[in-house]
Amino acid sequence: MKRASENQFDELHNRVTKEFLARVKSGDCTTADLKAACDWLKANDVTGVAVTNSPLANLANLVPVVDPELVRSRINVRTYD
């Protein structure tokens, strides 16, 4: 069996990307669709910069800031009844 050509891989890549875009834009995508799209971006080394007021920055702002020292202190506190 012969390996697929570079053009075939490019076409597949293009079609998969367009399908993910269509699903996300429709607003009807499932959690699994979003997960698959995120995995697709990661597999293709696509990253983003959270520019002020961008959707990525808004998403990042939803993640709470964790104080590592506070976490450590609470993990190390033992309570006895």
Buried (B, 14 or more C-beta within 10 A) or exposed (E): EEEEEEEEEEEEEEEBBEBBEEBEEEEEBEEEBEEBBEEBBEEEEEEEEEEEEEEEEEEEEEEEEEEEEEEEEEEEEEEEE
